[in-house]
């Protein structure tokens, strides 16, 4: 027999874990971007130019 309470608990735990993983990954990206920007600035004396992201294609 399946346990619906356990299923609900595991679903919410999985959702919370995904939320934390997403925020941790974004923090790592921000740190990498800041480190690269600082290295470029110290090497060239100028801040790197920001690139625009290409627009998404409509489906």
Secondary structure, 3 states (H helix, E strand, C coil): CCCHHHHHHHHHHHHHHHHHHHHHHHHHHHHHHHHHHHHHHHHHCCCCCCCCCCCCCCC
